[in-house]
Amino acid sequence: EWKYRPAGEFHDGKFAMFDPVNDVYSHRPYPTEMLTRLSPASAYYGMIYPIQNYAIAGVIWLQGEANAGYATQYRDVLPLTIKTFREAFRNEKMPFYFGQLSNWRYMNGAELGNMREAQPQVAETTDYCEMFSALDLGTCDDIHYSNKRAAGERFARLALNKHYGFKDIVASGPVLSKFETHNQHVLLTF
């Protein structure tokens, strides 16, 4: 049997917020603006909040394209998103795995570079958080790359290695550990 918590309802052609205390339509507050899928926190309250009483093992997250021009803010926003998920599901160590942005043609290549730099910084500085690269999965013409299987396999490798303890499964591809400059050459160490 479904358990749910309504956020609002349409009545006489108007949208009213749900009031769990005074369950009388005339006492229900009206929102100051019409809520849409683009409203702040609409995805969270529409999809995550209603299931917060379920037990989950972790989160897989493949998002960030709309944030490509806001890499500086993303360094703060993604950890807050992770914290919110962990609070909602009452698990401060809940794994959070995400995919780095793919190879889509953004309006400004520098913005994409800044975002691709911000994402691993979040993974490195946030406990129980891991990232895989999706650079090779996309094309410049399709922001939603068609090779979803590869993304799913990368998420699975992260979870199997980091969460479930299968150390014989490689969790990611090569990760840059340092670089050195020598005259006109750069030495990369993975």
N, C-alpha and C positions, 0 to 999 in steps of 0.2 A: 504494500500500500504506500502510495507516495506521501511524503511529508513535505510541506512547502510553507513558505511565509510570503504572503502577497505584499507587494510594495505599493500597489495602487490599483485602481480600476476605472473603467469608463462607466459613467452613469449619466443618462440624459445628454449624451454627446459631449460630456466634459470629463476630463481626467482628474481624479482626486486621489491624493495619497491615502494609504491605508492607515487608520488610527486604531491600534490594538486596544487602547484604553476605552475610548468613547466610540464604540462601533456603531455610530449613528451617522448616516451620510451627511446630514446637515452640519455636523461638527468636524468633518474631515477637512484638513487643510488642502488648498490647491497649490501646486508648485508654481513658483514665480515664472518659470519658463517651461515650454514643452520639452520633455526629455526625448532624446533620440539616441541612436547608436554612437553618435559623435559627442554626446554629453560627457563631461568629466565623470569618470568612475562608472559609466554605464555598463561596460563589459564586466567589471568586477561585481557590481550589484545584480546584474542580470544573469551571470553565469557562475560565479564563484561563491558569493554570499549564500545562495540557497543550498549549496552542498557542503557547507563548512562543518556539518556534523558527521559527515562521512569520514571514514578512515582512509587515508591515501598514503602511499609510500614516498611520493615525491612529486615534483613538478618538472615537466618538460616545456620549454618556452622557446618559441620561434617567432620573434617579433622584433621590431626596431626600425623598420624601413621609414616610417613616418617621423622618426626621431633623428634621421641622418644629419639634419642641419643643426641639431642641438646636442652635440656630443658632450659638451661641458656639463649640461644639465643631466644628461643620461647617466653620468658617473654618480650622480646623487639619486636620481629617480629609480633606476633599476634596483639598487640595494634597498630602497624604501619599499618597492614592490615585493621584493623577496621577504622583507621583514613582515609586511602585511599578510602575505600568504602564510608564513609561519605562525603568526599570531592567530589568524583565522582557524587554522587547523591544529592549534595548540601543540606545536612541535618546533622548538627553536633549532633543532638539528635536521629538519626536513631537507633532503637534497633538492637542489634547484639546478637543473641542467638546461643550458640554452645553446642555440646555434648562432654563430656569428653571421653577419649579413652576407648574402650571396653576391654574385657578380652581375648586378643590374646596373643599367645606365642611369645614374643619379644626375641631377641638374648640375652639381658641382662636385667634381672628383675629390677635391680637398675635404669637403664635408664627409664624404664616404670614408676617406682615409682616417679622419679624426674619429669617426664613429667606430671604425674597425680597431682603432687603438684603444678607445674607451671600453669596449666590450671585454677584452682580456684583462684589463686593469680591474674591472669589477669582479671577474672570476678569481683573480689572484688575491684580492683584498677582502673577499666575502667568504666566510666559513661555509663548508658543505656546498660549494657552488663550483660548477665546472662548465666549460665551454668547448664546443667543437667548431672547427672551421667549416664553412659551407661555401667558401670562395670558388671551389671547383664545381659546385652543383648547378649554378645558375648560368644564364646567358644575359647578354646586355639587353635583350628584348623582352624578357619575362621575369618580373619581380617574384612571381610564385613559381619557382623552378619545378619542372615536371618530375625530377628524380626524387620523389618522396621516399622511396625505399632506402636510398643511401642515407638520407637524414634519419630515418627510423632506425637503421642499423647503427648509426653513430650514437644516437641516444641510447640504444640498447647496450652498446659497448661501455658507455659511461656508467650506466646503471649497474650492469653486471660486475664491472671491475670495482667501482667506487662504493656502491651501496651493498651489493650482495656478496662481495669478497672473492670473486673469481679472478684471482691475480694473473692467471695464465691468459686471460683475454686482454688484448691491448686496448687501452681506453681511448687513445687518440693517435693522430698522425704526428709527425715530427713537430716539435715546439721549439722555437728559437730561444736559446738560453743566454747567448751573448753575441756581440759583434765587435770586431776590432778593425780599425782603419790602418792601412799600410800604404802610404803614398797615394796612388790612384786606385788602390784595391780595397775591398772590404771582405774580411773573413767572417763568415757566419758560422756559429756553432749551434747545432740542434741537439 
